[in-house]
Amino acid sequence: MNGGASRSEPGSSASPAPRIADRRRKSIIHPPVAEPVSDEDIEEACYRARLFAMVRDLPPDQASVLEARFVEGKTTREIAKEIGRSEVAVKQLQFRGLETLRAQIAGESHD
């Protein structure tokens, strides 16, 4: 090197510690600004929250099948193997769960 302070010496201006501290200080003083959220985004988030609450209220076997199928993206075959039931049984649980959700959602729209 050129005989000057090396990058690893404490207190040198090239040390990464002061730069990191400066960035932290700036992020505290000037936090990032969140983008505005539209009314549609809020409405969608509320709808999803209600839907997830409805799923949690289903019988456990129906709820777990719907979660595995639509949240985790698993096939009926994969779910059947995991829970030790036939594919037909998994399809029936999915059907019953979806029918219950449809009825609940339809009931909400009439209130």
C-alpha positions in Angstrom: 0.0 0.0 0.0 1.0 3.6 -0.1 2.1 3.9 3.6 -1.2 5.7 4.6 -3.8 4.3 6.9 -5.1 1.0 5.9 -8.8 0.4 5.6 -8.9 -2.0 8.6 -7.3 0.5 11.0 -9.8 1.9 13.6 -10.5 5.5 13.2 -9.5 5.7 9.6 -11.9 7.6 7.4 -12.2 4.5 5.1 -13.5 2.3 8.0 -16.9 0.9 7.3 -18.1 1.3 10.9 -18.7 5.1 10.6 -20.5 4.8 7.3 -22.8 2.2 8.8 -23.5 4.4 11.8 -24.1 7.3 9.5 -26.7 5.3 7.5 -28.4 4.2 10.6 -28.6 7.7 12.0 -30.0 9.0 8.6 -32.6 6.3 8.5 -33.8 7.2 12.1 -33.9 10.9 11.4 -35.4 10.5 7.9 -37.3 7.2 7.8 -38.4 5.9 4.5 -41.8 7.2 3.4 -44.5 4.6 2.7 -46.4 4.8 -0.5 -50.0 5.8 -0.1 -52.5 3.0 0.1 -55.7 3.1 -2.0 -59.2 2.5 -0.7 -59.3 -0.5 -3.0 -56.2 -2.0 -1.4 -57.7 -1.5 2.1 -60.9 -3.0 1.0 -59.1 -6.0 -0.5 -57.1 -6.5 2.7 -60.2 -6.4 4.9 -61.9 -8.9 2.6 -59.0 -11.3 2.8 -58.8 -10.9 6.6 -62.6 -11.8 6.8 -62.0 -14.8 4.5 -59.1 -16.1 6.5 -61.2 -15.8 9.7 -64.0 -17.8 8.0 -61.5 -20.5 7.0 -60.3 -20.7 10.6 -63.9 -21.2 11.7 -64.4 -24.2 9.4 -64.0 -27.8 10.7 -60.2 -28.4 11.1 -60.0 -31.0 8.3 -61.7 -28.7 5.8 -59.6 -25.7 6.9 -56.4 -27.6 6.5 -57.3 -28.9 3.1 -58.2 -25.4 1.9 -55.0 -24.0 3.3 -52.9 -26.7 1.7 -54.7 -26.4 -1.6 -55.0 -22.6 -2.0 -52.3 -21.1 0.2 -49.6 -23.8 -0.2 -50.6 -24.7 -3.8 -50.6 -28.5 -3.2 -52.4 -30.9 -5.3 -55.2 -33.1 -4.0 -52.9 -36.1 -4.4 -50.2 -34.5 -2.2 -52.8 -33.5 0.4 -54.3 -37.0 0.4 -50.9 -38.5 1.0 -50.1 -36.1 3.8 -53.3 -36.6 5.7 -53.7 -40.3 5.0 -57.0 -40.0 3.1 -58.1 -40.7 -0.4 -58.1 -38.1 -3.1 -61.9 -38.4 -3.3 -62.1 -37.6 0.5 -59.8 -34.5 0.0 -62.0 -33.3 -2.9 -65.1 -33.7 -0.7 -63.5 -31.8 2.1 -62.5 -29.0 -0.3 -66.0 -28.9 -1.8 -67.7 -28.7 1.6 -65.3 -26.0 2.8 -65.8 -23.9 -0.3 -69.6 -24.3 -0.2 -69.6 -23.2 3.5 -67.5 -20.1 2.6 -69.7 -19.3 -0.4 -72.8 -19.4 1.8 -71.2 -17.2 4.5 -70.0 -14.7 1.9 -73.5 -14.6 0.3 -75.0 -14.1 3.7 -72.7 -11.2 4.4 -73.7 -9.5 1.1 -77.4 -9.7 2.1 -76.8 -8.0 5.5 
